[in-house]
Amino acid sequence: MSNTFDLIILGGGCAGLSLAARLAASSSAGFTTLVVESRDHYTNDRTWCFWGGQLSSGEHAVARQWNTMRLTSGAQTVLVDCGQTPYQMLPAETFYGAAISAISQAQHVSLKVGTAVLAAPGKVDGNWRVATSAGVFSGRMVVDTRPQQTPKPDDALLWQSFYGQEIECDRPVFDASCLDLMNFLPADSIGIPFVYVLPVSPTRALVEVTVFGVNPLLPKDLALKLETAVAQRVGDAPFRMLRSEHGILPMGLRAIPKNPDRSYVQVGLMAGGARACTGYAFQRIQRWADACAKSVVAGFLPIQHSPDAAVLQAMDHLFLNVLRTNPERAGALFCALFARANAARLIRFLSGEGTWLDYAAVVAALPPWPFIKLLVGRRATRVTHQGAGQNA
Ligand SMILES: Cc1cc2nc3c(=O)[nH]c(=O)nc-3n(C[C@H](O)[C@H](O)[C@H](O)COP(=O)(O)OP(=O)(O)OC[C@H]3O[C@@H](n4cnc5c(N)ncnc54)[C@H](O)[C@@H]3O)c2cc1C
């Protein structure tokens, strides 16, 4: 294998493999790509969910979908019919397996697993020099998907931390026709906790505790809540744990990294891949991979995630700030949103495919007072600061 490539992708996770699989399927055999991935094997380490259309195939072959989802807060329960765009579940092992198989069939794309990038790549004689645990590689362009190592509180408006277990019970305990999107627990010092349950069958489910909070949380911070949530759902039914998953997703990243040299782009979860108000990233990453593959195959530079429209960014940030300042109202706010907004409009909005009418439907569904209070409070603070500045 030559050590020089047109494109080097750092990290073969969701973003890296999504791009590499598209390049493998493209006919531009003259365009060579290397994916450098530090893990030495892939496991079923996560479950991707999103609202989708028809059932897909290949690396997007969903394993399960639901037409009804439930939100609960205190005594309030909202059932949402999402049959037009069902909530779909894609196990990571399906995605990884299909992407790796597509890459292995293409001579112009190589995946090197068990290979860690050791230092920040530098440019030498017009090419990026990437030092890895398997030697030095050189590329005209780099797509860097590596997440930053430790998320820091100030890096995002809120963090979505979750810890879940997929469990199999000895007898039926789950209603497999309806998923629990958000079952709110009382807000506490770590943030806004809720339980998320994906009932794969009457005996099997992924039960997850999620917290929207100002600090990123580790499994140990969520373990007790998860244990309680599982116990409440299985009752006295014997069960075994099949696997666990943990994640920390940014909600409203304060800065998106950008390299001044446009032949080196940073993408993925920690570089604009996640939608601010949901933390969901899978579909945005797929849209980016489509566009980026087309760009490089056509002879152009790789691209970053497209930023959301300014109005969407403003809406997301206002909503996240209301959650930050009113954590005890979060359950009621989400229930109001899902109860009052037209489901198709809301789902398009949450999936980043909304129109102006969808944005308006979301605004109309939310109780105005927490938002007005926040905006008025901010204005008053600005006026006070200006006044203080003039007096100084
Ligand atoms: C458990 C979990 C569940 C999620 N569920 C959903 C969901 O339901 N819906 C949704 O939309 N989003 C979800 N997400 C968010 C998002 O879709 C995923 O995090 C997604 O994997 C992000 O893709 P990525 O390529 O940015 O990062 P990753 O998939 O994490 O890929 C980054 C890759 O870089 C590699 N790497 C890191 N350092 C190095 C190095 N030095 N050298 C070489 N390789 C390196 C890593 O091993 C990894 O494979 C979830 C995230 C997690 C963690």
Ligand as a Chemical Component Dictionary entry (heavy atoms), coordinates in Angstrom:
data_LIG
# 
_chem_comp.id                   LIG 
_chem_comp.type                 NON-POLYMER 
_chem_comp.pdbx_formal_charge   0 
_chem_comp.three_letter_code    LIG 
# 
loop_
_chem_comp_atom.comp_id 
_chem_comp_atom.atom_id 
_chem_comp_atom.alt_atom_id 
_chem_comp_atom.type_symbol 
_chem_comp_atom.charge 
_chem_comp_atom.model_Cartn_x 
_chem_comp_atom.model_Cartn_y 
_chem_comp_atom.model_Cartn_z 
_chem_comp_atom.pdbx_ordinal 
LIG C1  C1  C 0 -24.077 5.762  22.763 1  
LIG C2  C2  C 0 -24.467 6.820  21.750 2  
LIG C3  C3  C 0 -25.753 6.805  21.217 3  
LIG C4  C4  C 0 -26.127 7.793  20.280 4  
LIG N1  N1  N 0 -27.398 7.770  19.779 5  
LIG C5  C5  C 0 -27.743 8.664  18.833 6  
LIG C6  C6  C 0 -29.041 8.617  18.253 7  
LIG O1  O1  O 0 -29.887 7.811  18.651 8  
LIG N2  N2  N 0 -29.331 9.485  17.250 9  
LIG C7  C7  C 0 -28.428 10.403 16.797 10 
LIG O2  O2  O 0 -28.726 11.148 15.852 11 
LIG N3  N3  N 0 -27.201 10.499 17.367 12 
LIG C8  C8  C 0 -26.838 9.662  18.361 13 
LIG N4  N4  N 0 -25.587 9.726  18.911 14 
LIG C9  C9  C 0 -24.718 10.875 18.531 15 
LIG C10 C10 C 0 -23.884 10.658 17.261 16 
LIG O3  O3  O 0 -24.698 10.225 16.191 17 
LIG C11 C11 C 0 -22.766 9.651  17.485 18 
LIG O4  O4  O 0 -21.952 10.092 18.535 19 
LIG C12 C12 C 0 -21.893 9.453  16.258 20 
LIG O5  O5  O 0 -21.152 8.285  16.436 21 
LIG C13 C13 C 0 -20.955 10.637 16.001 22 
LIG O6  O6  O 0 -20.131 10.321 14.910 23 
LIG P1  P1  P 0 -18.621 10.820 14.841 24 
LIG O7  O7  O 0 -18.037 10.243 13.627 25 
LIG O8  O8  O 0 -18.579 12.279 15.058 26 
LIG O9  O9  O 0 -17.907 10.191 16.136 27 
LIG P2  P2  P 0 -17.578 8.666  16.380 28 
LIG O10 O10 O 0 -18.598 7.800  15.780 29 
LIG O11 O11 O 0 -17.328 8.572  17.847 30 
LIG O12 O12 O 0 -16.213 8.445  15.573 31 
LIG C14 C14 C 0 -14.995 9.024  15.930 32 
LIG C15 C15 C 0 -13.941 7.961  15.684 33 
LIG O13 O13 O 0 -12.642 8.513  15.870 34 
LIG C16 C16 C 0 -11.838 7.493  16.414 35 
LIG N5  N5  N 0 -10.661 8.123  17.021 36 
LIG C17 C17 C 0 -10.621 8.906  18.132 37 
LIG N6  N6  N 0 -9.343  9.299  18.356 38 
LIG C18 C18 C 0 -8.594  8.769  17.378 39 
LIG C19 C19 C 0 -7.198  8.815  17.074 40 
LIG N7  N7  N 0 -6.335  9.520  17.817 41 
LIG N8  N8  N 0 -6.741  8.136  15.997 42 
LIG C20 C20 C 0 -7.613  7.436  15.216 43 
LIG N9  N9  N 0 -8.934  7.349  15.458 44 
LIG C21 C21 C 0 -9.412  8.013  16.519 45 
LIG C22 C22 C 0 -12.748 6.793  17.409 46 
LIG O14 O14 O 0 -12.293 5.504  17.757 47 
LIG C23 C23 C 0 -14.063 6.773  16.635 48 
LIG O15 O15 O 0 -14.234 5.586  15.904 49 
LIG C24 C24 C 0 -25.189 8.788  19.875 50 
LIG C25 C25 C 0 -23.924 8.785  20.443 51 
LIG C26 C26 C 0 -23.565 7.828  21.369 52 
LIG C27 C27 C 0 -22.166 7.879  21.978 53 
# 
loop_
_chem_comp_bond.comp_id 
_chem_comp_bond.atom_id_1 
_chem_comp_bond.atom_id_2 
_chem_comp_bond.value_order 
_chem_comp_bond.pdbx_ordinal 
LIG C1  C2  SING 1  
LIG C2  C3  SING 2  
LIG C2  C26 DOUB 3  
LIG C3  C4  DOUB 4  
LIG C4  N1  SING 5  
LIG C4  C24 SING 6  
LIG N1  C5  DOUB 7  
LIG C5  C6  SING 8  
LIG C5  C8  SING 9  
LIG C6  O1  DOUB 10 
LIG C6  N2  SING 11 
LIG N2  C7  SING 12 
LIG C7  O2  DOUB 13 
LIG C7  N3  SING 14 
LIG N3  C8  DOUB 15 
LIG C8  N4  SING 16 
LIG N4  C9  SING 17 
LIG N4  C24 SING 18 
LIG C9  C10 SING 19 
LIG C10 O3  SING 20 
LIG C10 C11 SING 21 
LIG C11 O4  SING 22 
LIG C11 C12 SING 23 
LIG C12 O5  SING 24 
LIG C12 C13 SING 25 
LIG C13 O6  SING 26 
LIG O6  P1  SING 27 
LIG P1  O7  DOUB 28 
LIG P1  O8  SING 29 
LIG P1  O9  SING 30 
LIG O9  P2  SING 31 
LIG P2  O10 DOUB 32 
LIG P2  O11 SING 33 
LIG P2  O12 SING 34 
LIG O12 C14 SING 35 
LIG C14 C15 SING 36 
LIG C15 O13 SING 37 
LIG C15 C23 SING 38 
LIG O13 C16 SING 39 
LIG C16 N5  SING 40 
LIG C16 C22 SING 41 
LIG N5  C17 SING 42 
LIG N5  C21 SING 43 
LIG C17 N6  DOUB 44 
LIG N6  C18 SING 45 
LIG C18 C19 SING 46 
LIG C18 C21 DOUB 47 
LIG C19 N7  SING 48 
LIG C19 N8  DOUB 49 
LIG N8  C20 SING 50 
LIG C20 N9  DOUB 51 
LIG N9  C21 SING 52 
LIG C22 O14 SING 53 
LIG C22 C23 SING 54 
LIG C23 O15 SING 55 
LIG C24 C25 DOUB 56 
LIG C25 C26 SING 57 
LIG C26 C27 SING 58 
# 
